[in-house]
Amino acid sequence: MSRIAFEQLPAEVRWAVGDKAGTVQQAVTAPGGMNSGIASVLETDSGPVFVKGIPADHPQVGAQRREAAVAAHLPSSCPRLYWHLELDGWSLLGYEVIDGRHADYTPGSPDLPLVEAALTELQGITAPADVDIKRAVDRWAEYAPPGTLQHFDADALLHTDFAPDNVLITEGQARLVDWAWPTRGAAWIDPGALALRLMEAGHLVEAAIEYAGHFPSWRSAPPEALAAFGTATASLWREIAEQDHTPWKRAMAAQATTLARALDANR
């Protein structure tokens, strides 16, 4: 969606942000990202805060509200949500500022153990019962082979989108950001999603699967469950690539197919 500067928000909204965050001294629009109408780092007299938001009538506002609702249940590897504000046609979130860089997933990267540590922490979190988030069985229902959806069902809190943009490296730690798609399901799904992103970064499929095996949830998952995940992921990315021929999406579809074949062969 189109990105605007903080100064273009309605005056009432800017005043309300000031009440929450402190008097705004400077606002710098953040680069990158496609899912926020505003994304700015504010320097205030109470310290820095990252503000992201979208118009309250946007179709994605429900996802942003889920992101706000799940924030209190996230582990320390995730940025702290300070406040959630809705008024004058805008839905805004105020987050801890993470001064970091995007994770490097390439083979041999020193970031890989940091990412593993962050995901290991998340693997121990149960999805909150009082937050309405999607279930993995629903997200993958159209893509999983018949009779396999039961493997996706459990109560772990999942991130599911390990694009490097969603993992920031700072002070020797990986921080997991962008929780627009929290999911309740089997814990092994996240290592599988991360394995595909490692392949995107240049890992051979065998190395990506070996990395996923660092997580007990993946090692203990039935081979048929992992094969079902591979098939579902390949089907999903094939659909994405057919709808949008952007080269990186077509490449992801090809990598997902390679992953699916390898996991099927391991059954």
N, C-alpha and C positions, 0 to 999 in steps of 0.2 A: 504494500500500500504506500501511498505518498507520505513522505516524511516532512514534518514541519519543525521549525525552531521553537524552543520553549517560549520565546517572546511573542509567538503568534497564537498562543493559547488565550482564551478569554480572560479578561482581567480578574474576574471572580475566581477562576481556577488557579491562576498564578498567586493570588492572595492566599487561597486555601493551602496551597503547597508551602508558601512561606510560613503559615501558621504551624504546619506539621514539621517542616525541615529547618526552619530558621530563615532569616532574611537572605534572599538570594543575591549574591554579589556578582556572580558570573555564571553563564550557562553555555556549555559547549555541546553541540550536537554530535552524537556518537556515529561513527561510520559503520557501514555494513548492516546486515539484518534486513529482512523484508516484511516482518510481521508486526511492526509497531509504527503507529502514526507519529509518535514522538519518542525519542530515545536521547536523553541528554544527561550529561554529568553536571550537577549543580554544585558550585562552591557557595556555601552558606556560612553564616556566623556560628553555626553549630557543627560545621564539618561538611565533608562532601557527601552527596547522595546521588544515586543513579535513578532517574525517573524514566519509566517507560509507560506507554499507554496507547489506547485506541479510542475512537469515538464510541460512545455507549450504545449506538445503534448498529455497530458493525457486526457482521455474522460471527466474528471471532471473539466477541466480548465474553461469551460463555467460557471459552478456553482460558481467558485471562482471569476470570473469577475463580476457576478451578486452581489455577496457578497460585492465586492468593490464598485460597483455602488450604492448600496442601503445604504451604510454606512452613508453618509451625511444626510440621512433622518431619522435616528434612534433616539429614545429618549435618555435622559441622563443615563438611566439604562443600556445602552449598551456601550461597550468599544469604545473609539475613534480610528478611523483609521487614522494613520499619513500619510501613503503613500502606493502606489501600484506600483510595479516595475516589468517590464518584459524585460528580455534580456538573451542571451546566453542559451536559452532552458529552462528557469525557469520563473514562475509567482509567485511573492512574495507579501505578505501583511505585513505591519508593524503596529502593534497595541499598544495601551496603555496596560501596564502590569497591570493585575488585580490580586493582591495578596490575594486570597481567597480560600475557600474550596467549594466543591460541596454541593448543597442544600440537606437538609434532609427533605424528604417528609413524614416521618412516622407520624401516628396520634399523635397530641399534640405537634409536633415540633414547636419551636419558629420561625423557618424559614418560616412557612406557611404565616403569615401576610406580611413578606417581599416580598415573591414571589407574593402575591396578589397585593401589591403596585406597583411592577415592571410591572406586566401585565396590571394593571389598566392604567398606564401611556402609555403603548403601545397601548391600546385599542382606544386611542384618535388620533392615527396617521393614516393619509390617505396614501395609497400606491402611490408613486410618478408616475406621468403619463409619465415621460421621461425615466423611467428605464424598460427594458424588463424583467418582471418577470412573472412566471407562474400564471395563474388564478386558483382559487379553483375549478371552474367548469371543468377544464381540468384535474387537479390532481385527482379528485374523479369521473371522468366520467365513468370509467370502474367498479366502485364499488357501486355507489349510485343506489337506486331503480329507475326503469323507472318513468319519469315524476316528479322527485324531484330535479333535478340539479339547477333549478332556485333559490332554497333556499340558495345555496352555493355562489351565485353571489352577490358581492358588492365591495366596494373599500377600505376596511380596510387593513392595512399592517399586515400580519400574520407571526408569527415565525413557528408554527406548530410542533416543535420538543422540547418538554419540558422534555427530559431525564435529570436526575439530573446533568449529566456532563455538560449540557449546561446552568446551572444556578449557578453562583458563589456567595457566601455570603462573604461580606467584609465590615467592618466598619458599621454594622447595616443596610446594603442594599443588595438587590439581584440584580445581574447584568446578563443580558441575553446575552449569547455569541453564537458563531457559527451560522452565518446567511447564510449558504450555500443554504437554501431552502426558501427564502422569497416568500410570496404568496399574491396575491390580492384576497380578498374574504370577506365573511360575518364575522363580528367581533366575533360572538359567537363560531366560529370554534376553536379558541385558548383556551378558557375555557374548551371546550370539550376534546381537546387534552391533556390538563393538568389533567383533571379528570381521564383519563385513567392511567396516570403516578402515580396519587395518589393511585389508586387501586393497581398498581404494588407494591407500598410501604406499603400496608397493610390496606388501608382504605376500609371499606365496600362500596358497590356501592351506597347506599343511602347517605352516608357521602360525597362521591366524587361528586355526583350530587348536593348536598346541597352547597358544596364549589363552584362549577361552578355557582351556583345561586347568589353568591356574586357580579357577574358582570352583569350590566344592559343589556348588549347585549344578554346574555344567558336568563335572565328572560323575555325579550321581544320577544324572538324568538318563532315562531309558534311551537307547540309541534310536528307537523308533520315534521318540518325541523330538530329538534333534533333527532327524530326517524330515519330520513334518514341518518343523520350523524352516528348514532350508527350502523345502518346496513352497511353503507359503510366502517366504521372503522373495524368492525368485518370481513368483506369480505377481506379487505386489509391485516389484520394481519393473517387471515387464509391462504391466498396465501403465505405470507412470511414464515409462519411456515411449509407449505407443501414443500417449496423449500429448507428450511434449518431447520433441526430438533434440532437446539440448544435449550436446555431446557428453557432459558429465553424467546426465541421467541415463543415457544409453550405456555408458561405461559401467555405471552401478548395476544396471540390469544384467550385463554380461558377467560381472563379478558375482552377483547373487546366484546366477545359474551355475557358475563354477563351484560355489560354496554348496549349493543344493546337491550337486552330483557327488561331491566328496562326502557329505554327511550321509547320503543315501548308500554310498559304497561301504560306509562304516557300520551299517546296521547289522 
